[in-house]
Amino acid sequence: MGEAVERPSRGRRRRPPRETAGGGARTTAYHRLKNPFSPVTVFSEDRVHAIHETALSVLEDLGIKVLLPEARTLFAANGAIVDKDTQMVRIGREIVDASVASAPRSFALHGGRPGRDLQMELGTLAFQSGAGAPNATDRKRGRRPGSLSDVRELTRLVQHFDAIQMLSPGVEPQDVPPALRHYAFTEAQLTLSDKIPFAYSRGTGQAEDVFRMIRDFRGLSDDAFAAEPRVYTIINTNSPRQIDVPMAQGLIDFARAGQLSIVTPFCLMGAMAPVTVAGALTLSHAEALAGIVLTQLARRGAAVMYGAFASNVDMKSGAPAFGTPEQVKASFGAGQLARLLGLPWRNAAGCAANANDAQAAHETQMSAWGAVLAGATVVIHAAGWIEGGLTVSFEKLITDMEMVQVFAELCTPTSADNAEIALDALAEVQPGGHFFAAAHTMARYQSAFYEPLVADWSNFGTWTERGARDADTRATDIWTSILDTPPLDVDPDRVEALQAFIAKRTEEGGAPPPD
């Protein structure tokens, strides 16, 4: 039998007590999300297996070019066929199967405090802001090369929003030399945020520097740092069928240090990948598997995530396109392949628009829906990404956060207990009446609904009287007001020790990235 529904008393109804009227201020908890949607599929199960089998044939028969000698040695030592002259590596199915089997299906990824930890597994959901852009833009300062100041401001904005759970490489600080860039970038992440940090894969020297900075700043022993992942990197293969030196080295370095690699081929249909969705996914799947294998050869059981980011190009110009039906279908298919492996996985939103306009909103929302409905564990580029990744927009980060927070709300359980079913309210309000003053409404009105971040729900007259300001303009006020608030309070002794390490390594010349 179902739960009994209480019938309303026939006596006089009382208003809720004054101290609880309206339900109080609305509180949200967006940090640990569970995806409520059943994953959408685009292929039948036999076709998913066909893509997987073809990808295995690609690795076994055609091979993948691996530019790093150390990586080729690892592959050869574990049974792969390596041609030293061509640098091609052919990976047998049994090697792939064993590596996928040893990769963890679920693991904790640790932030700066326990409340920031995330569980990486199928069914959980985390968002990241736009990443990897050489430029930044906003309405106050215009479009410009990314700077350390932009990195620091974007880190503070991401820290502000609970629905972005992981830091990402928002923009490149081009005013910092490459040999020193990782110091400035990591210092900003550690001192301005307690969320999960990101590190570039740009050589063993830089990786070891970043590992030490995080370990010491978090107050960890060597063993504690190596025991569980506390920083992640993104590994992009060079489609088609190539892993370059920094990426291969990153897979090895992060695996051996016990840290997370997210292996994400970036396959544009018709350019670096076959023009069909299924063909692009076959290539992407093969490259992702090759990267996953390398992590497990470096350290069995190393944390690793499957990744896929496929869209199409404009066949008239060759320019990348995002938010397209083909991108969404590719995301659905990638989710099917990730579930076939059983591994947590990363997907992406995207936007090719050149301004924070209707096109930008449409493309980002469509591609983000594709990732969410595909069951992605992590969705990158969910806020702020424009120009196909060439720029991060401060205003678009804010307007996109409206979308991200709505996704987070959709992950929040919706109660249907007796009080929520609202028989009292239905009995109180007579036919033709309204529920504005009903006791049920009065007890909940302050916290019943999502409060918009940047949307303006006023009518045309009120909106006009307030200056007829559009969302882009309102977004400027929001990000500037966030940056006017005090930054994260951190231990000054740890900051001092971190800066002393950076000063020492800077004097020594830093860690130049590999050629």
N, C-alpha and C positions, 0 to 999 in steps of 0.2 A: 504493500500500500504506500501511496505517496505521503508526503508530509501534510499534516492537517493544517487547514487554513483557518485562522482565528476569525470569528465573526465579530463585527463591531458591536460594542455595548449599546443598549437602547437608551442608556442614560445620557446626560449632558456631556458633550465632549469638551475637553479642556485644551487650551493652547499649550504647546510645549513650554517647560520652564524657561524663564527669561535668559538664564545663563547658557542654555543650549539652543536657543532660537537661531535658526538658520544653519545650524550644523558647524559653526565656526569656520575658520579659514581653511581653504582647501589645501591638502598636502599631497605631494606626489613622491613616488619612489620609482625612478626610471633606470636604476643602475643595473639590476640583474633581471633581464627580460627572458621570457619564454615565448617562443613563436606560437601563436594560437591557431595558425592556419595549417590545414593539411596541404602538403606540398603539391603543387600543380605539375603535371607531366606534359611533355610534348611528344614523346616517342613511346611506342609499345615496348614491353620488357624485352622482347626478342631483338628489337633494334638497338636498345641500350647495350645488350650483350654483344651485338654485332659491332658497335662502335668500340667497345672495350677490346674485343678480340682483334679488331683491325689495328688499334693502337699498339697492342702487344706485338703484332706482326711488324709494325713500323719500327719498333725498338729492336726487335730480334733480327729482322731481315734488312731493313734500310739503315738503321742505326741513327745515332745522334752525335753531332760534333761537339767534343768537349775540349776546350782550349787550355785548361789547367793541367799540367803534367801530374801533379799530385792526385787529382781526381781520376785521371786515366789509370794511374797505378792502383788506386783503390778498386776501381772497377775490374781491372785485370786480375787482381789478387782474389777476387770473389767470383771469378768464373766468366766474366764478360769477355767478349772478343774485341781486342783493341788493335787498331791499325795505327802504328806510330807515325807513319808518313802522312796520312790523311787526317789524323786525330779523330777518326770515327770510332765510336764505341757501339757495339751491338750487344744488347742486354737480353739475355734469355728470360723466358716466362717464369721459370722457377725462381730466378733471382728477384723478379718483380713481385711474385706472389709472397715470397718469404719476407721481403721488405715491407710490403703493405701489412702483412700479418703482425710484424713487430712494432709498427707505428701505433701509438696509443690512441684509443677511441675517445677517451675523455681525460682531461688533465686540467689542473688549476693553473691560471696565469695570474701572477701576483702583482698588485700595485703597491703604492707607497704605504698603505695601511690595509688591514683586513677587509674593511668595507669597500675597497676598490678591487678586490680580487674577482676574477671571472672564471666560470667553468666553461671550458671550450669543448663542446660536444654537439652532435646533431640535436637540434631542437632548441638550443639557446640562441640568443640574438644580441649582437652588439653593433654599434654604429661608429664610424670614424668620419672625420671631416675631410674635405678635399685635400689632396696631397700631391707632392712632387712637382709643384709648379715653379717655373723660374720667375714668375711675376706676381705682384699683388696689385689690387686696385680698390679704391673706395671713392665716395663722392667728394670727400674733403681734399684728398691729396692726388687723385688721379691714378692712372696706370703707371707702374714703375717696376724696375728690377727688384726682386725680393731682397730684403735686408734682414739683419739680425733683429732690428727693431720690429719688423713685421712678424718674425718668428715668435718673439716674446709676446707681442700683442695677441696673435692668434692662439698661442698656448693659454693665455689668460681667458680668452673667450671660450675656448673648448673646456677649460676647467670649470667655467661658470655653469655649463649646461650638463645636467646629470644624464641626459639621454645620449650623449656622446661618451662612450665608456673607455675608449682607448685613444691615446695621442697618436698623431700621424705626422709625416713629414710635410707639413702644409706648404711652405715655400722654401726655396733654397736661399740661405743668407749669402748672397753673392758679394757682399762687402767683407767677407771673412775668407782668407786664403784656404784652398782645399785641404792643405795639411793640418789646418787648425780648426776647420769648420765643425768637426764632430765634438770638439770641446765646448764651443759656444752653444751648439744645438742641444747637447745633453745637459749642460748647466741650466739652460732655460727650462727644459722639461722637469728637471729635478727640483728646482727652486720655485717654480711657478705653478706646479701641478703635482698631485699625488696619484694621478691616473697611470695606467700601464704605459711605459715609455717605448719609443721606437728607436732603432739604430739602423743606419745605412750599412750595407755590406760593401765596404771600400777598402778591403785589405785586412790582413790579420792584425797589423799594428793598431789600426783604428778600432777594430773590434775589441782587442784586449784593453785598450784605453777605456772604452765605454763600459766594458764589463767591470773594470776596477772602480770606475767612478760610481756606478750604480751600487756595487757591492759595499763600498766604503760609506757612501751617503746613507744607505739603508741600514748600516750597522751589522752586516752579515759576515760570517766566516766564509772562507773559500768553499768549504763543503756545503754549507747552507745555500750559497748562491748556485752551486752546480746541481743541487738536488732537485730544484724546481725552476721552471722558467719565470723570469722576472722582466724580460725585455724581448721584443720580437723584431725581426727583420722581414722585408718583403723581397723575394727573389723573382725577378722577371727573366724568363728565358729570352733568347734572341730568335724569335720565330722567323723562318721555319727551321726547326731541328738543330738548335745550337745553344750551348751554355758557355758564356764567356768566362774570363778569368775571375773578375770580382765576384760574380754570382756563384760560381762553383766553389770559390774559396769561402764565401759566406755560408754556404750550405754546410761545409765541413766545420768551419770555426764555431758556428752557433750550435751545431749538434754536439760537438765535443765539449762545449762549455755548458751543455744542458739547457740551452735557450731555444726559443721558438723561431723556426723558419716557416713563412707562408709562401708556398711555391705557386706563383701566379703567372702563367703565360698570358701575354696580351696579344690576342689574335684578331686582326682586322680582316674580315671576310673580303676576298677579292684583292687583298694587298699582300700581307704576310701569311695568309691562310687561304685555303680553298674558298670559293665564292659561295658555297652552300653552308647552311647551319650545321648539318651533320658532318661535313668535311672539316670545317673549322674546329668543331668539338673533338673530332678524332685526333687532329694535330695537337690541340691544346691538352687533351688527355694524355697523349704519349709524352709530351714534354713535362707535364706535371708529375707523371709517374717516374720519369728519369730523375727529376729532382728529389722526389721522395726517397727513391732508392739510394741516392748518394748520401742523404742524411743518415739512413739506417746502416750503410756500410761504414760511415764514420763513427757511429755510436748506436748500437741496437737499442731501440726503445726511445730514441730522441723524439722530443715533441716536434711535430710537423703538422701543417695544415695543407690540405688540397686547396688549390685556387683556380679560378677561371674568370677571365674578363674578355669576352668576345663581343664584338659588334661589327657593323659593316662600314664600308666607305661609300662616299658619294662617287658613283662610277663616272660622273661627268668631270670631277675635279681631282679625285683621289683623296679628298679630305675625310677625316674620321667623322662618323655620324653616331649619335647616341640617342637613347630613348626611342629607338626604332622597334618595330615589331620583331625584326630579326635579333636584336639584342635581347629582348625579353624572352624569345623562344630559346635562344642560346643559354640564357640563365636557367630556364626550366630544365633543359637537357643536361646542363652541368650539375644541377642538383641531383638528377637521377644517377649520374655517374658517381658523384660523391657518396650517395647512399649505397650504391653498389659496393664501393670500397669500405663503407662504414666510418669514414673519417670526417671530422669537422672540416668546414670549408669556408672559403672567403670568396665573395662576389663583389660587384661594384655597381653603383649608380653612374651616371655620366651626363654630360651636357656639352654640346658644341656651340651653343649660343654665345655671342660676343658681348652681351649686356644682360643685366638682371631684369629680364622682361618675360612676357608670356611664353615665348619659346623656351627660355631657360627653365621656367617652372615646370612646363609640360614635360620636357625631356628628362629632367631630374626625377620628377615624380613617377613617370612611366618606368624608367629604368630601375628606380628604387623598389617599386611594386614588383617588378620582375624578380629582383633579388630576394625580397621578403617572401613572396609566394613560392619561390624555388626552394626555400628552406635554408638559405645561407646562414652560417653561424656569425660571420662578420660581413658588414656592408661598408665598403670604403667609398669615398667621394660623395657621401650623403649630404654634405652641406658646404657650399661655397665654391664649388668647382665650376669654372666656365672656360670657354675657348678650347674645348677638348683637352683640358688639363694644362694649358699654358699659363693660366692665371687663377688665383684664388681671390674672390671678391668678398670684402667684409660685409657689404650689404646682403649679398646672396647667402652668406653663411647664416645671417639672421633670418631671412625669409625662408630658407630651406629648413631651419630649425623648427619652424611651424609644422612642416611635414613630418620631420623626425619625431617630434613630440606627439603628434597624432598617432604615428606608428606605435610609440611607446604606450600611449593610452589604449590602443587596441590590444596590446599585450597584457593589460591590467585585467584581472578577473572581474566579471560583471555578476553581481549578486542577484539571486532570484529567491531570497528567503521570504518569509511571510510578509515582513514589513515592506520589502521592495515590491512585492506583487501589488500592494497598495489597495487592498479591499476597503480599508477604512476611508481612503480618499474617494474611491468610487462610490461608496455609500453616502459620503458627506456632500458631494457635489451633485446637485440635481440636474436633470436633462436641460440642456441649453445654457448651463452655468459655465464657470471657469474655475481653474485650479490654482490661481494666483494666491489666494488667501487661505487655501485649505491647510489644515494642521500638518498634513503630510509634507506639503510644499514648504511651509514656514519652518519646519524642523530641518530642512535640507537645502534651502535655496542658495546658501552661500558656498556650498561645496558640491552641488549636484553635477555641474557641468565643467568641462575643460575650459580654462581661461585662455584666450588667444594670446600669443606672444606679440605678433605684429599686425594681425588682421584687425580691421576696423568694422565693427558691426553696427555703427550708427547709421541713421537714415541719411538720405541725400542732403536734406536741409542742414542737419547738424554737422555733417561732414564738411559741407561748404562753409558754414560759419567758422569752423575750426581751421580753415585755410586750404581745404581741398587737397590735402597732402596724400600722396600715393604711398604704397607699401615700401618702395625703395627709399623714399625720404624718411619715413618713420623708422626704417631699419637703421639709418645713420644715427638717429637719436639713441637707439637701444644699444648699439655696440659702443658708442662713445660713453654712455652712462655706465656700462659695465666696466670699462677701463678706468673710470673715475673712482671706482671702489677700491679699497685696499687689496693688495695681492695676498696670496696664500702666506700664512704665518709659518715659518720654518725655523728649525734650530740654527741659530747663528754660528755655533761652533762647527756644525757640519758644513755649512756654507763656506766658512773660512777655510776648512780643510780641503774642500772641493776646489776652491779658487787657488789655493796654494799648489795643489797637484797640477792644475791647468797651467799655472805660471811656470812651474818647473818644466813641464813637458813642452811648453811653448818655447822656453829658452833653449831646450834641446833640439828644437826644430820640428816638433810635432810628429805626425805620422803621415807622410805623403801617400795618397792612394796609388794603387798599382797602375802601370802604364796601360 
